Amino acid sequence: MSLTTEKKANIFKTYAGDPKNTGSIEGQIALLTERISHISSHLQVNKKDFSTHRGLMQLVGKRKRLLNYLQKHNLTGYRALIEKLGIRK
């Protein structure tokens, strides 16, 4: 089950400030986090789904690169976002 348009707009509204601001780093990271959590729950049930596992690792890597970019360019925004999303202890 993929994310609906309304769900994506809500994520971008919450984290990027505007539903049409789909290019913001914060919104992209929040969207990837939502997809990662959905795929993780799928993999807990389907342990032998290796192609989905590979896709999950690609999404995690992309989110990590975006977080590194945000950390270099906007440290306060980075700290606020990871606290809001509940990632990286």
Secondary structure as a PSIPRED ss2 file (coil, helix, strand):
# PSIPRED VFORMAT (PSIPRED V4.0)

   1 M C   1.000  0.000  0.000
   2 S C   1.000  0.000  0.000
   3 L C   1.000  0.000  0.000
   4 T C   1.000  0.000  0.000
   5 T H   0.000  1.000  0.000
   6 E H   0.000  1.000  0.000
   7 K H   0.000  1.000  0.000
   8 K H   0.000  1.000  0.000
   9 A H   0.000  1.000  0.000
  10 N H   0.000  1.000  0.000
  11 I H   0.000  1.000  0.000
  12 F H   0.000  1.000  0.000
  13 K H   0.000  1.000  0.000
  14 T H   0.000  1.000  0.000
  15 Y H   0.000  1.000  0.000
  16 A H   0.000  1.000  0.000
  17 G C   1.000  0.000  0.000
  18 D C   1.000  0.000  0.000
  19 P C   1.000  0.000  0.000
  20 K C   1.000  0.000  0.000
  21 N C   1.000  0.000  0.000
  22 T C   1.000  0.000  0.000
  23 G C   1.000  0.000  0.000
  24 S C   1.000  0.000  0.000
  25 I H   0.000  1.000  0.000
  26 E H   0.000  1.000  0.000
  27 G H   0.000  1.000  0.000
  28 Q H   0.000  1.000  0.000
  29 I H   0.000  1.000  0.000
  30 A H   0.000  1.000  0.000
  31 L H   0.000  1.000  0.000
  32 L H   0.000  1.000  0.000
  33 T H   0.000  1.000  0.000
  34 E H   0.000  1.000  0.000
  35 R H   0.000  1.000  0.000
  36 I H   0.000  1.000  0.000
  37 S H   0.000  1.000  0.000
  38 H H   0.000  1.000  0.000
  39 I H   0.000  1.000  0.000
  40 S H   0.000  1.000  0.000
  41 S H   0.000  1.000  0.000
  42 H H   0.000  1.000  0.000
  43 L H   0.000  1.000  0.000
  44 Q H   0.000  1.000  0.000
  45 V H   0.000  1.000  0.000
  46 N C   1.000  0.000  0.000
  47 K C   1.000  0.000  0.000
  48 K C   1.000  0.000  0.000
  49 D C   1.000  0.000  0.000
  50 F H   0.000  1.000  0.000
  51 S H   0.000  1.000  0.000
  52 T H   0.000  1.000  0.000
  53 H H   0.000  1.000  0.000
  54 R H   0.000  1.000  0.000
  55 G H   0.000  1.000  0.000
  56 L H   0.000  1.000  0.000
  57 M H   0.000  1.000  0.000
  58 Q H   0.000  1.000  0.000
  59 L H   0.000  1.000  0.000
  60 V H   0.000  1.000  0.000
  61 G H   0.000  1.000  0.000
  62 K H   0.000  1.000  0.000
  63 R H   0.000  1.000  0.000
  64 K H   0.000  1.000  0.000
  65 R H   0.000  1.000  0.000
  66 L H   0.000  1.000  0.000
  67 L H   0.000  1.000  0.000
  68 N H   0.000  1.000  0.000
  69 Y H   0.000  1.000  0.000
  70 L H   0.000  1.000  0.000
  71 Q H   0.000  1.000  0.000
  72 K H   0.000  1.000  0.000
  73 H H   0.000  1.000  0.000
  74 N C   1.000  0.000  0.000
  75 L H   0.000  1.000  0.000
  76 T H   0.000  1.000  0.000
  77 G H   0.000  1.000  0.000
  78 Y H   0.000  1.000  0.000
  79 R H   0.000  1.000  0.000
  80 A H   0.000  1.000  0.000
  81 L H   0.000  1.000  0.000
  82 I H   0.000  1.000  0.000
  83 E H   0.000  1.000  0.000
  84 K H   0.000  1.000  0.000
  85 L H   0.000  1.000  0.000
  86 G C   1.000  0.000  0.000
  87 I C   1.000  0.000  0.000
  88 R C   1.000  0.000  0.000
  89 K C   1.000  0.000  0.000
